[in-house]
């Protein structure tokens, strides 16, 4: 009992620090969505329309309102949600990020009808972006990487579109939307998962036949390397989908496969480097943001896994991972440092990243007992 109480105190203190950062960000009266933070000054690089990351800021506000009951956070979430409406029809599969965390989380935690409506509209639009030739949703011409690749491209970062569609399909009773979401998830597994559970980020396909041309890692150390966030996004996408579709046992099997690979390959200290194949030297960057995604996914998997022993393994791993992030990378102002955004282009290689903030907050709040497991 004493250990449980000590753990809860630890998580609550971490949560208090994170809430301090959420509040200080509100106080900055930003013109755009917070994206990349300076760990020393606390200043944010912002995006005017949310890019693919703006939903995580709104998600943090939904979380903060839920764990504190403070209307300040709730009103801020509603304010920023309106700024996201213009992205409902954006031709990018990354709307999965924007509208799951920016809108679905608000509907789940607060029953916010405006959030539910925007999430449903985005999900239906995503469903319309489904390509029956390749049997999934490609990147889309407005996706982050669309400027450097062609139309016949997909990557694992797009997998979180499936949970948005599954959630909306359940609310709307839309069987076709559900099928497209399940096909998107299944095809993602075919394209990006190696036999051992490692994840290759991207794939090129023939737009007329759907035939795969090549698989490669767009942002990683090498074409055949396991980029940390690719593995983490796969973990999250399959776990969220499995959480929404308990009858689809293949989803939890996929979630288990990619999570087991993570646990077998992470450094002993639990915090991943930016790419699992990158040579480790004193200068090799960690990625706390990818590690935070993985911690959240492991904790979710522990809540839905049918085997109690396996569930305990995942929960213990999630706790150990979150503790490592809090103890070594979260400062007293609630800033999660050492996130590595895009080292191949030298962009934000050791920074605060808004999605890392979100996933650590979600995990800490859940471990503190202040957040339901349904998010």
C-alpha positions as CSV (number, residue, x, y, z in Angstrom):
1,X,0.0,0.0,0.0
2,X,2.8,2.4,0.9
3,X,4.5,1.7,-2.5
4,X,1.2,2.4,-4.4
5,X,0.8,5.6,-2.5
6,X,4.4,6.6,-3.2
7,X,3.9,5.9,-6.9
8,X,0.7,7.9,-7.1
9,X,2.5,10.8,-5.4
10,X,5.3,10.6,-8.0
11,X,2.8,10.7,-10.9
12,X,0.8,13.5,-9.4
13,X,3.9,15.6,-9.0
14,X,4.9,15.0,-12.6
15,X,1.3,15.9,-13.6
16,X,1.5,19.1,-11.6
17,X,4.7,20.1,-13.5
18,X,3.1,19.3,-16.9
19,X,0.1,21.3,-16.0
20,X,2.4,24.2,-15.2
21,X,3.7,24.0,-18.8
22,X,0.2,23.9,-20.2
23,X,-0.7,27.0,-18.3
24,X,2.4,28.9,-19.2
25,X,1.7,28.1,-22.9
26,X,-1.8,29.5,-22.6
27,X,-0.3,32.6,-21.0
28,X,1.9,33.1,-24.0
29,X,-1.2,34.0,-26.1
30,X,0.2,32.3,-29.2
31,X,-1.0,33.2,-32.6
32,X,-0.4,29.6,-33.9
33,X,-0.4,26.1,-32.6
34,X,2.6,25.2,-30.4
35,X,4.8,22.8,-32.3
36,X,8.5,22.9,-31.2
37,X,9.6,24.3,-27.9
38,X,12.9,25.6,-26.6
39,X,13.7,23.7,-23.4
40,X,15.7,26.5,-22.0
41,X,13.5,29.5,-22.7
42,X,10.1,27.9,-23.0
43,X,9.4,29.7,-26.3
44,X,7.4,28.0,-29.0
45,X,7.8,27.7,-32.7
46,X,4.2,27.7,-33.9
47,X,2.3,26.5,-37.0
48,X,-0.6,28.7,-38.3
49,X,-3.0,25.8,-39.2
50,X,-1.8,23.0,-36.9
51,X,0.4,21.2,-39.5
52,X,0.0,17.6,-38.4
53,X,0.7,18.4,-34.7
54,X,-1.9,21.0,-33.6
55,X,-4.3,18.4,-32.3
56,X,-1.9,17.4,-29.6
57,X,-2.1,20.9,-28.1
58,X,-5.8,20.7,-28.0
59,X,-5.6,17.2,-26.6
60,X,-3.4,18.5,-23.8
61,X,-6.1,21.1,-23.0
62,X,-8.8,18.4,-22.9
63,X,-6.6,16.4,-20.5
64,X,-5.9,19.3,-18.3
65,X,-9.6,20.2,-18.0
66,X,-10.4,16.5,-17.2
67,X,-7.8,16.1,-14.4
68,X,-8.3,19.5,-12.8
69,X,-12.0,20.4,-13.5
70,X,-10.7,23.9,-14.3
71,X,-12.9,25.6,-16.9
72,X,-9.9,27.7,-18.0
73,X,-8.5,24.6,-19.8
74,X,-11.9,23.6,-21.2
75,X,-12.5,27.1,-22.7
76,X,-9.0,27.1,-24.2
77,X,-9.6,23.7,-25.7
78,X,-12.9,24.9,-27.3
79,X,-11.1,28.0,-28.6
80,X,-8.3,26.1,-30.3
81,X,-10.7,23.5,-31.6
82,X,-12.4,26.2,-33.7
83,X,-9.1,27.0,-35.3
84,X,-8.8,23.4,-36.4
85,X,-12.1,23.3,-38.4
86,X,-10.4,24.6,-41.6
87,X,-8.4,21.3,-41.6
88,X,-11.5,19.0,-41.7
89,X,-11.2,18.5,-45.5
90,X,-7.4,18.7,-45.8
91,X,-6.1,16.1,-48.2
92,X,-3.7,14.4,-45.8
93,X,-3.9,11.1,-43.9
94,X,-2.3,12.9,-41.0
95,X,-5.7,14.3,-40.1
96,X,-5.8,11.2,-37.9
97,X,-3.4,13.0,-35.6
98,X,-5.3,16.3,-35.8
99,X,-8.8,15.0,-35.1
100,X,-8.3,12.1,-32.8
101,X,-6.4,14.2,-30.3
102,X,-7.9,17.5,-31.1
103,X,-11.5,16.3,-31.3
104,X,-12.2,12.7,-30.4
105,X,-10.5,13.1,-27.0
106,X,-12.7,16.0,-26.2
107,X,-15.8,14.0,-27.1
108,X,-14.6,11.1,-25.0
109,X,-13.6,13.0,-21.9
110,X,-16.1,15.9,-22.0
111,X,-19.0,14.8,-24.2
112,X,-18.2,17.9,-26.3
113,X,-20.6,17.8,-29.2
114,X,-18.7,20.3,-31.3
115,X,-15.6,18.1,-31.0
116,X,-17.7,15.1,-31.9
117,X,-19.2,16.7,-35.0
118,X,-15.7,17.8,-36.3
119,X,-14.2,14.4,-35.6
120,X,-17.1,12.7,-37.5
121,X,-16.7,15.1,-40.5
122,X,-12.9,14.5,-40.6
123,X,-13.4,10.7,-40.4
124,X,-15.9,10.7,-43.2
125,X,-13.6,12.8,-45.3
126,X,-10.7,10.4,-44.5
127,X,-13.0,7.6,-45.6
128,X,-13.4,9.4,-49.0
129,X,-9.7,9.6,-49.3
130,X,-9.5,5.7,-49.2
131,X,-7.9,4.3,-52.3
132,X,-9.5,1.0,-53.3
133,X,-6.6,0.2,-55.6
134,X,-4.0,0.1,-52.9
135,X,-6.6,-0.7,-50.2
136,X,-5.7,2.1,-47.8
137,X,-5.4,5.8,-47.5
138,X,-2.3,7.2,-49.2
139,X,-0.4,10.2,-47.8
140,X,-2.5,12.8,-49.7
141,X,-1.3,15.8,-51.7
142,X,-1.3,18.1,-48.6
143,X,0.6,15.7,-46.3
144,X,3.8,16.8,-44.7
145,X,6.0,14.7,-47.0
146,X,4.0,15.3,-50.2
147,X,6.4,17.9,-51.4
148,X,9.2,15.3,-51.6
149,X,7.4,12.2,-52.7
150,X,4.9,11.3,-55.4
151,X,1.2,10.4,-55.3
152,X,1.8,6.7,-54.8
153,X,3.1,6.9,-51.2
154,X,2.0,5.8,-47.8
155,X,3.6,5.5,-44.4
156,X,3.0,4.2,-41.0
157,X,2.4,7.7,-39.6
158,X,-0.9,7.5,-41.4
159,X,-2.1,4.5,-39.4
160,X,-3.8,6.7,-36.7
161,X,-6.4,7.6,-39.3
162,X,-8.0,4.2,-38.6
163,X,-9.0,4.9,-35.0
164,X,-10.7,8.2,-36.0
165,X,-12.7,6.4,-38.6
166,X,-13.5,3.5,-36.3
167,X,-14.7,5.8,-33.6
168,X,-16.9,7.8,-36.0
169,X,-18.2,4.6,-37.6
170,X,-19.5,3.4,-34.3
171,X,-21.2,6.6,-33.6
172,X,-22.8,6.9,-37.0
173,X,-23.5,3.2,-37.6
174,X,-21.5,3.5,-40.8
175,X,-20.4,-0.1,-41.8
176,X,-18.6,1.1,-44.9
177,X,-16.5,3.6,-42.9
178,X,-15.6,0.8,-40.5
179,X,-14.5,-1.5,-43.3
180,X,-12.3,1.1,-44.8
181,X,-10.7,1.8,-41.4
182,X,-10.1,-1.9,-40.9
183,X,-8.7,-2.3,-44.4
184,X,-6.4,0.7,-43.8
185,X,-5.0,-0.9,-40.7
186,X,-4.6,-4.3,-42.2
187,X,-2.9,-2.9,-45.3
188,X,-0.6,-0.8,-43.1
189,X,0.5,-4.1,-41.4
190,X,1.2,-5.7,-44.8
191,X,3.2,-2.8,-46.0
192,X,5.2,-1.7,-43.1
193,X,5.7,-4.6,-40.6
194,X,8.7,-6.9,-40.9
195,X,8.2,-10.5,-39.9
196,X,10.0,-9.8,-36.6
197,X,7.6,-6.9,-35.7
198,X,10.0,-4.1,-36.7
199,X,8.4,-1.3,-38.7
200,X,9.7,0.3,-41.9
201,X,8.2,3.7,-42.2
202,X,7.2,4.2,-45.9
203,X,6.2,2.5,-49.1
204,X,5.8,3.5,-52.7
205,X,3.2,1.8,-54.9
206,X,2.0,1.9,-58.5
207,X,-1.1,4.1,-58.5
208,X,-2.8,2.1,-61.3
209,X,-2.3,-1.4,-59.9
210,X,-1.6,-0.9,-56.2
211,X,1.5,-3.0,-56.6
212,X,4.3,-2.2,-54.1
213,X,7.4,-0.8,-55.7
214,X,9.6,-0.4,-52.6
215,X,9.6,-0.1,-48.8
216,X,12.0,2.4,-47.2
217,X,12.4,4.6,-44.1
218,X,11.9,8.2,-45.2
219,X,13.1,10.0,-42.0
220,X,15.4,7.4,-40.5
221,X,19.1,6.6,-40.5
222,X,18.9,4.3,-43.5
223,X,16.3,3.0,-46.0
224,X,16.1,-0.3,-44.0
225,X,16.4,1.1,-40.5
226,X,13.7,1.2,-37.8
227,X,13.0,4.9,-37.2
228,X,11.9,5.3,-33.6
229,X,8.7,7.1,-34.3
230,X,7.7,4.7,-37.0
231,X,7.8,1.9,-34.5
232,X,6.0,4.0,-31.9
233,X,3.2,5.2,-34.3
234,X,2.6,1.6,-35.3
235,X,2.3,0.6,-31.6
236,X,-0.2,3.5,-31.0
237,X,-2.2,3.0,-34.1
238,X,-2.8,-0.7,-33.7
239,X,-3.5,-0.4,-29.9
240,X,-6.0,2.4,-30.4
241,X,-7.7,0.4,-33.2
242,X,-7.8,-2.7,-31.0
243,X,-9.2,-0.7,-28.1
244,X,-12.1,0.4,-30.3
245,X,-12.7,-2.9,-32.1
246,X,-12.3,-5.6,-29.4
247,X,-13.8,-8.3,-31.7
248,X,-11.1,-7.9,-34.2
249,X,-8.5,-10.1,-32.6
250,X,-6.0,-9.5,-35.4
251,X,-5.6,-5.9,-34.2
252,X,-4.5,-6.8,-30.7
253,X,-2.1,-9.4,-32.2
254,X,-0.6,-6.7,-34.4
255,X,-0.3,-4.4,-31.4
256,X,1.4,-7.1,-29.4
257,X,3.8,-7.8,-32.2
258,X,5.1,-4.3,-32.6
259,X,5.1,-3.6,-28.8
260,X,7.1,-6.8,-28.2
261,X,9.7,-5.6,-30.8
262,X,10.0,-2.3,-28.9
263,X,10.6,-4.0,-25.6
264,X,13.2,-6.4,-27.1
265,X,15.2,-3.6,-28.7
266,X,15.0,-0.4,-26.5
267,X,18.1,0.6,-24.6
268,X,18.4,-0.7,-21.0
269,X,17.5,2.8,-19.7
270,X,14.2,2.7,-21.6
271,X,14.6,5.9,-23.6
272,X,15.1,5.2,-27.3
273,X,17.6,6.9,-29.6
274,X,16.1,8.6,-32.6
275,X,16.6,5.5,-34.8
276,X,17.2,2.0,-33.7
277,X,19.9,1.4,-36.3
278,X,21.8,4.7,-35.7
279,X,25.3,4.1,-34.4
280,X,25.4,5.0,-30.7
281,X,28.0,7.5,-29.8
282,X,28.1,10.3,-27.2
283,X,26.4,12.5,-29.8
284,X,23.6,10.2,-30.8
285,X,20.3,11.9,-30.0
286,X,17.5,10.4,-28.0
287,X,13.9,10.8,-28.9
288,X,11.8,11.4,-25.8
289,X,8.8,12.1,-28.0
290,X,8.8,8.7,-29.7
291,X,9.5,7.1,-26.3
292,X,6.4,8.9,-24.8
293,X,4.2,7.6,-27.7
294,X,5.5,4.1,-26.9
295,X,4.8,4.4,-23.2
296,X,1.2,5.5,-23.9
297,X,0.7,2.6,-26.3
298,X,2.1,0.0,-23.8
299,X,-0.2,1.3,-21.1
300,X,-3.2,1.1,-23.4
301,X,-2.3,-2.4,-24.4
302,X,-2.0,-3.5,-20.7
303,X,-5.6,-2.3,-20.3
304,X,-7.1,-4.4,-23.1
305,X,-4.8,-7.5,-23.4
306,X,-6.8,-10.7,-22.5
307,X,-3.8,-12.4,-20.9
308,X,-3.3,-11.0,-17.4
309,X,0.4,-11.9,-17.3
310,X,1.1,-10.2,-20.6
311,X,-0.9,-7.2,-19.5
312,X,1.2,-6.9,-16.4
313,X,4.4,-7.0,-18.5
314,X,3.1,-4.1,-20.6
315,X,2.0,-2.1,-17.6
316,X,5.3,-2.5,-15.9
317,X,7.1,-1.5,-19.1
318,X,4.9,1.6,-19.5
319,X,5.5,2.6,-15.9
320,X,9.3,2.1,-16.2
321,X,9.4,4.1,-19.4
322,X,7.3,7.0,-18.1
323,X,9.4,7.1,-15.0
324,X,12.6,7.3,-17.0
325,X,11.2,10.2,-19.0
326,X,10.0,12.0,-15.9
327,X,13.2,11.5,-13.9
328,X,15.7,12.3,-16.6
329,X,14.0,14.5,-19.2
330,X,11.1,16.4,-17.6
331,X,12.2,19.6,-15.9
332,X,10.5,21.4,-13.1
333,X,8.6,23.7,-15.5
334,X,7.0,20.7,-17.1
335,X,9.0,20.8,-20.3
336,X,9.8,17.4,-21.8
337,X,13.2,17.9,-23.3
338,X,15.3,15.9,-25.7
339,X,12.7,15.2,-28.4
340,X,14.3,14.6,-31.8
341,X,12.2,15.8,-34.7
342,X,14.1,15.6,-37.9
343,X,17.9,14.9,-37.5
344,X,18.3,14.2,-41.3
345,X,17.5,17.8,-41.9
346,X,19.0,19.2,-38.7
347,X,15.6,20.3,-37.4
348,X,14.8,20.4,-33.7
349,X,17.1,17.5,-32.8
350,X,17.0,18.1,-29.0
351,X,13.8,20.0,-28.2
352,X,10.4,20.0,-26.6
353,X,7.9,18.5,-29.1
354,X,4.2,19.0,-28.6
355,X,3.2,15.4,-29.2
356,X,5.8,14.2,-26.7
357,X,4.2,16.5,-24.2
358,X,0.8,15.1,-24.9
359,X,1.6,11.4,-24.6
360,X,3.6,11.8,-21.4
361,X,0.8,13.8,-19.9
362,X,-1.8,11.2,-20.9
363,X,0.4,8.4,-19.5
364,X,1.2,10.2,-16.2
365,X,-2.4,11.1,-15.7
366,X,-3.6,7.6,-16.3
367,X,-0.9,6.2,-13.9
368,X,-2.0,8.7,-11.3
369,X,-5.5,7.4,-11.5
370,X,-6.9,10.7,-12.8
371,X,-7.8,9.7,-16.4
372,X,-10.1,6.9,-17.7
373,X,-8.6,4.2,-19.8
374,X,-11.0,4.9,-22.7
375,X,-9.0,7.8,-24.2
